[in-house]
Amino acid sequence: MRSVPNSSNRTVSPPSAVLSIVSGRRFCAIFSTLSIVVVEISFYNTFIDFTDGERSIRRQPSSEKVRLRAETENVCQSEQISDTLKARSPSLCVYVHERRYSKLYHYRNSYTLKMTKVKSIVRPVVKEFQMNNCGFDHHSADDFVKSQWQTRTKSFIFLLYRCFIAAFYLAVVIYSMIDGFSNGLYFIYLTNWGIMLCMVTTMLGAILVCTWYLHPEFADRVKDSNEMPIPFKIYWGMHVITLILSMGITIIYWSVLYNDLVQVTAVNILTHAFNSVLMFVDLWIVAYPVRLLHMFLPVCFGLVYAIFSVIYYAAGGVDPAGKHYIYPILDWDYPGKAILTVIGGVHTSSI
C-alpha cells in the first residue's frame, strides 16, 4: 500500500488522512453549514405546507396561524448555529435569517390577501339577500340601454344588436307557428311560451334602446328622474324570466323529453337550443345586474304553467296525437309523477 509522508516522518494510510481532513474546525464548520441547510429546507417545507392551497387556509385559518408561529419559534431557536458561523460565514447567517422572516412575512401577507379576496366574493353575495334587492330600483337607468363593454351611453352598434336579436326571435316564432300551429295547440307547450317570451322581451329591449338613442329628451328626463321608469322595470323582470326559462327548457328537453324517435329539425334546434344560447350571450353583454332575489319571478312563471296544465287536463284537453296530457312527464293521470316534475322544474328555476 502506498504511504503518504507527513511532517513527523510517519506514514498515514488514506482512511486516516480522510479522518484528519474532517476533524477539528473543518468538521464543525461543515456540520454547522449542513445544519443550517437542513433547518432552511425544513422551514421551507413547513412554509409550503401552510401556503399549499387556499382550502386549508379557509378551513382552519386560526390553527394554521398558531402552527406557523410555533414552527417559526422552533426554527428561530436554532440561532446558536448561526452564532457558530458568524465569524466565518456572516453572509450566510444573514441570508438564512432574512429568508426565515421573509417567508413568515410573505405568509402573513398572502393569508391577508386571500382572506380579502374571500371577503370581496362573500360580501356582494350576502348583500344580494337584502330585501331592498328584491325590488326593481336601480341607480343608473342607462344600464338597461347599453352594454357593459361600451364607454358611452349611446352606441349604434348596440342598437343594431338589439334590433337584430329582436328580429331573430320574431322570425323564429313565425317559423315555428307555420311549422306546428296544429289548430291552436301550438300555445299549450312550454317551449312555445318560452320562445314567445324571448320575442316579447327582446322587442321591448329594442324599443327602449331605439327610444333612448333617437330621442335625447327622453334620455335626459330619465337621467334627471330619481325613479326608474316602469317600462325599464318590466323589461328587467321579463329578462330574468326569459333567461331562466330558456335554460330550463333546453336542459329538460334534451335530458328528459328527447329520444331517438324525435326528428331533429331546424325548429327543434331554434326553439330548444338557440333560445338559451342567445339569452346566455345577451346576459354577458347587458350592463344591468342580475339580482338573486329576482329568482322568484321564473319560479312564479313555472307555477303558472303548472296551473295551466292542470286546468287544461281537467277541461279534457289533448295534445296533437290525441293523448290526454301536454308532456308525458306532466301527465295528471299520475299526480305524484306530475307533482315531482313541477317541484323539479321549480327547483331548477330557483338554482
ABEGO torsion letter per residue (X at the ends): XBBBBBAAGBBBBAAAAAAAAABEAAAAAAAAAAAAAAAAAAAAAAAAAAAABAAAAAABAAAAAAAAAAAAAAAAAAAAAAAAAAAABAAAAAAAAAAAAAAAAAAAAAAAAAAAAAAAAAAAAAAAABAAAABABBABAAAAABBAABABABBAAAAAAAAAAAAAAAAAAAAAAAAAAGGGAAAABAAAAAAAAAAAAAAAAAAAAAAAAABAAAAAAAAABABBBAAAAAAAAAAAAAAAAAAAAAAAAAAAABBAABBBBAAAAAAAAAAAAAAAAAAAABABBBBAAAAAAAAAAAAAAAAAAAAAAAAGBBBAAGBABABAAABAABAAAAAAAAAAAAAAAAX
